[in-house]
């Protein structure tokens, strides 16, 4: 059953992302082709007519569950599912969308996170706790969209065509920061342990005992595409800077290599995460 409760104001016509508008037009096309009114579509899908109308008008993003039901009811033949990734990406903050596009095209992703659990490894509760303290505050509906989009990005972890190789280096202090409270953090630590079991995922903890190192200047992500093009992305305070400059890529790869030599390997990292979880 869909969530029929409206929270906050729906997006204005002038601000509608193109992917939402395109999805809505296709939904209307397949609904009409199936001989259904909006009311009939809503009834068969288990959503309110207002919800379906908002999606058709490009004012509200379709979530994965909505798309699955729409495909079943209208016989869209996978067309709506093809658009879902773009619909999800448009829910990200504007400053982050270009990075998410680059990330989606990557075959390897190496990152260092000094303060927080990386978004690709976050639980929904942890993500919501972080997004809820945005300054200035976000409307409930916008916050929901950002959480949904962040979780949707996590499909990269299990993508098979092509698979993506991941290395996440996180500071030990990240494990002790009780984002969302004790129970939320405990579930987050357990998720890290589970994700570390994936064959294409390495999680390495930078121990506080390592003292000063070259990563302390801030967060970094190194991406490599299927064409072997390499990109460095730096994020801070709602801004992302990306560069493919050969000198910059070389410099940051050297920095990342240095970090790898100081971080605990995956096996010892998982043991540390388990220890922190027991002591939480």
C-alpha positions as CSV (number, residue, x, y, z in Angstrom):
1,X,0.0,0.0,0.0
2,X,1.3,3.4,-0.9
3,X,1.8,6.2,1.6
4,X,-1.1,8.5,0.9
5,X,-0.3,11.2,3.5
6,X,0.8,14.5,2.0
7,X,3.5,16.3,3.9
8,X,4.7,19.8,3.0
9,X,3.8,21.6,-0.3
10,X,4.1,19.9,-3.6
11,X,6.7,21.2,-6.0
12,X,5.8,24.2,-8.2
13,X,5.4,23.8,-11.9
14,X,8.5,25.8,-12.7
15,X,10.7,23.7,-10.4
16,X,9.6,20.3,-11.6
17,X,12.6,18.1,-12.6
18,X,12.5,17.0,-16.2
19,X,12.7,13.3,-15.3
20,X,9.5,13.7,-13.1
21,X,7.7,15.4,-15.9
22,X,8.8,12.7,-18.5
23,X,7.8,9.9,-16.1
24,X,4.4,11.5,-15.5
25,X,3.7,11.9,-19.2
26,X,4.6,8.2,-19.8
27,X,2.4,7.1,-16.9
28,X,-0.5,9.0,-18.4
29,X,0.2,7.5,-21.8
30,X,0.2,3.9,-20.5
31,X,-2.8,4.5,-18.3
32,X,-4.8,5.8,-21.2
33,X,-3.6,3.0,-23.4
34,X,-4.8,0.5,-20.8
35,X,-8.2,2.2,-20.8
36,X,-8.0,3.4,-17.2
37,X,-9.1,6.7,-15.7
38,X,-6.9,8.2,-13.0
39,X,-9.4,7.0,-10.4
40,X,-9.3,3.5,-11.7
41,X,-5.5,3.5,-11.8
42,X,-5.3,4.7,-8.2
43,X,-7.8,2.1,-7.0
44,X,-5.9,-0.8,-8.7
45,X,-2.6,0.4,-7.5
46,X,-3.6,1.0,-3.9
47,X,-2.8,4.7,-3.9
48,X,-5.0,7.8,-3.6
49,X,-6.1,9.5,-6.8
50,X,-4.4,12.7,-5.6
51,X,-1.1,10.8,-5.3
52,X,-1.4,9.4,-8.8
53,X,-2.4,12.7,-10.3
54,X,0.6,14.4,-8.6
55,X,2.9,11.9,-10.2
56,X,1.3,12.3,-13.6
57,X,1.8,16.1,-13.4
58,X,5.4,15.7,-12.4
59,X,4.9,17.4,-9.0
60,X,5.7,14.3,-7.0
61,X,8.4,11.7,-7.6
62,X,7.4,8.0,-8.1
63,X,9.1,5.7,-5.6
64,X,10.2,2.2,-6.6
65,X,7.1,0.5,-5.0
66,X,4.8,2.9,-7.0
67,X,6.6,2.1,-10.2
68,X,6.4,-1.7,-9.6
69,X,2.6,-1.4,-9.2
70,X,2.2,1.0,-12.2
71,X,4.1,-1.5,-14.4
72,X,1.8,-4.3,-13.3
73,X,-1.4,-2.3,-13.7
74,X,-0.7,-0.5,-16.9
75,X,1.5,-3.1,-18.7
76,X,4.2,-0.5,-19.3
77,X,6.7,-3.2,-20.3
78,X,9.6,-1.9,-18.2
79,X,9.5,1.6,-19.6
80,X,8.7,3.3,-16.2
81,X,11.3,1.1,-14.5
82,X,14.0,2.4,-16.9
83,X,13.2,6.0,-15.7
84,X,13.3,5.2,-12.0
85,X,17.0,5.9,-11.6
86,X,16.6,9.3,-13.1
87,X,13.6,10.1,-11.0
88,X,15.4,9.0,-7.8
89,X,18.5,11.1,-8.7
90,X,16.4,14.2,-9.2
91,X,15.4,14.0,-5.5
92,X,19.0,14.6,-4.4
93,X,20.0,18.1,-3.4
94,X,20.8,20.1,-6.6
95,X,24.5,20.5,-5.7
96,X,24.9,16.7,-5.5
97,X,23.2,15.6,-8.7
98,X,26.1,15.9,-11.1
99,X,28.3,13.9,-8.7
100,X,25.6,11.2,-8.5
101,X,25.6,10.9,-12.3
102,X,29.4,10.5,-12.3
103,X,29.1,7.9,-9.5
104,X,26.5,5.9,-11.4
105,X,28.9,5.5,-14.3
106,X,31.8,4.4,-12.2
107,X,33.4,0.9,-12.1
108,X,35.4,1.8,-9.0
109,X,34.8,4.2,-6.1
110,X,37.4,4.9,-3.4
111,X,36.4,7.3,-0.6
112,X,37.6,8.7,2.6
113,X,35.1,10.0,5.1
114,X,36.4,11.8,8.2
115,X,33.1,12.6,10.0
116,X,30.2,10.4,9.0
117,X,29.3,7.0,7.7
118,X,29.3,7.3,3.9
119,X,25.8,7.8,2.3
120,X,26.1,4.5,0.4
121,X,26.4,2.6,3.7
122,X,23.8,4.5,5.8
123,X,20.6,3.0,7.2
124,X,17.4,4.9,6.6
125,X,17.3,6.0,10.2
126,X,20.9,7.3,10.2
127,X,20.3,9.2,6.9
128,X,17.1,10.7,8.2
129,X,18.8,11.9,11.4
130,X,21.5,13.6,9.4
131,X,19.1,15.2,6.9
132,X,16.8,16.4,9.6
133,X,19.5,18.7,11.0
134,X,20.0,20.5,7.7
135,X,20.4,24.2,8.1
136,X,18.2,25.9,7.0
137,X,15.6,23.2,7.8
138,X,14.0,21.3,5.0
139,X,10.2,20.8,4.5
140,X,9.1,17.3,5.5
141,X,8.4,16.3,1.9
142,X,11.8,17.5,0.7
143,X,13.5,15.6,3.5
144,X,11.6,12.4,2.6
145,X,12.8,12.9,-1.0
146,X,16.4,13.3,0.0
147,X,16.3,10.2,2.2
148,X,14.7,8.2,-0.6
149,X,17.3,9.3,-3.1
150,X,20.2,8.5,-0.8
151,X,18.9,5.0,-0.2
152,X,18.3,4.5,-3.9
153,X,22.0,5.2,-4.6
154,X,22.9,2.2,-2.6
155,X,21.8,-0.1,-5.5
156,X,25.3,0.6,-6.8
157,X,26.7,-1.7,-4.1
158,X,25.0,-4.8,-5.6
159,X,25.0,-3.7,-9.3
160,X,26.2,-6.5,-11.6
161,X,26.4,-4.8,-15.0
162,X,29.1,-3.6,-14.5
163,X,29.9,-4.3,-10.9
164,X,31.5,-1.5,-8.9
165,X,34.6,-2.0,-6.7
166,X,34.4,0.0,-3.5
167,X,36.8,1.0,-0.8
168,X,35.5,3.0,2.1
169,X,38.0,4.5,4.6
170,X,36.2,5.9,7.6
171,X,37.6,7.5,10.7
172,X,37.3,5.6,14.0
173,X,35.6,8.6,15.5
174,X,32.7,8.1,13.0
175,X,31.8,4.8,14.8
176,X,31.4,6.6,18.1
177,X,29.3,9.5,16.9
178,X,25.8,8.5,18.0
179,X,23.9,10.0,15.1
180,X,20.1,9.5,15.9
181,X,20.8,8.0,19.3
182,X,22.2,4.7,20.6
183,X,19.7,2.3,18.9
184,X,20.0,4.0,15.5
185,X,23.8,3.9,15.7
186,X,23.8,0.3,16.8
187,X,21.7,-0.7,13.7
188,X,24.1,1.4,11.6
189,X,27.2,-0.4,12.9
190,X,25.5,-3.7,12.2
191,X,24.8,-2.6,8.6
192,X,28.5,-1.7,8.2
193,X,29.4,-5.2,9.3
194,X,26.9,-6.7,6.8
195,X,28.1,-4.6,3.9
196,X,31.7,-5.5,4.6
197,X,30.7,-9.1,3.6
198,X,30.0,-8.1,0.0
199,X,32.8,-9.3,-2.3
200,X,33.2,-5.9,-4.0
201,X,33.2,-3.8,-0.8
202,X,36.1,-3.1,1.5
203,X,35.5,-1.0,4.7
204,X,38.7,0.1,6.4
205,X,38.8,2.1,9.6
206,X,41.4,4.8,10.2
207,X,42.3,4.4,13.9
208,X,42.4,7.5,16.0
209,X,45.9,6.3,17.1
210,X,47.1,7.0,13.6
211,X,47.2,10.7,14.7
212,X,48.0,13.2,11.9
213,X,47.6,12.0,8.3
214,X,47.0,13.5,4.9
215,X,43.3,12.8,4.9
216,X,42.5,15.2,7.7
217,X,41.9,18.1,5.2
218,X,38.5,16.5,4.4
219,X,36.3,14.1,2.5
220,X,37.4,12.8,-0.9
221,X,36.0,10.4,-3.5
222,X,38.0,8.9,-6.4
223,X,36.0,7.6,-9.3
224,X,37.0,5.5,-12.3
225,X,34.7,5.1,-15.2
226,X,34.4,2.1,-17.6
227,X,36.4,4.2,-20.1
228,X,39.2,4.4,-17.4
229,X,38.7,8.1,-17.0
230,X,39.5,9.1,-13.4
231,X,37.7,11.9,-11.5
232,X,38.4,13.3,-8.0
233,X,35.4,14.7,-6.1
234,X,35.6,16.8,-2.9
235,X,32.6,17.7,-0.8
236,X,32.2,20.2,2.0
237,X,29.3,22.2,3.4
238,X,26.9,21.5,0.6
239,X,29.4,22.0,-2.2
240,X,31.0,19.4,-4.5
241,X,34.1,20.1,-6.6
242,X,35.0,17.6,-9.3
243,X,38.1,17.5,-11.5
244,X,39.7,15.1,-14.0
245,X,42.9,17.1,-14.2
246,X,45.8,14.6,-14.5
247,X,47.9,16.4,-11.8
248,X,45.0,16.6,-9.4
249,X,44.0,12.9,-9.9
250,X,47.6,11.8,-9.4
251,X,48.0,13.9,-6.2
252,X,44.8,12.5,-4.7
253,X,45.6,8.9,-5.6
254,X,48.9,9.3,-3.8
255,X,47.1,10.7,-0.8
256,X,44.6,7.8,-0.9
257,X,47.4,5.3,-1.2
258,X,49.0,6.8,1.9
259,X,45.7,6.5,3.8
260,X,45.4,2.9,2.9
261,X,48.8,2.2,4.5
262,X,47.6,3.7,7.8
263,X,44.0,2.3,7.9
264,X,43.2,-1.1,9.4
265,X,42.5,-3.8,6.9
266,X,38.9,-5.0,6.4
267,X,39.2,-7.9,8.8
268,X,40.6,-5.8,11.7
269,X,38.2,-3.0,10.8
270,X,35.2,-5.3,11.2
271,X,36.5,-6.6,14.5
272,X,36.8,-3.0,15.7
273,X,33.2,-2.1,14.5
274,X,31.9,-5.2,16.3
275,X,33.8,-4.1,19.5
276,X,32.3,-0.6,19.3
277,X,28.8,-2.1,18.8
278,X,29.2,-4.3,21.9
279,X,30.4,-1.4,24.0
280,X,27.7,1.1,22.7
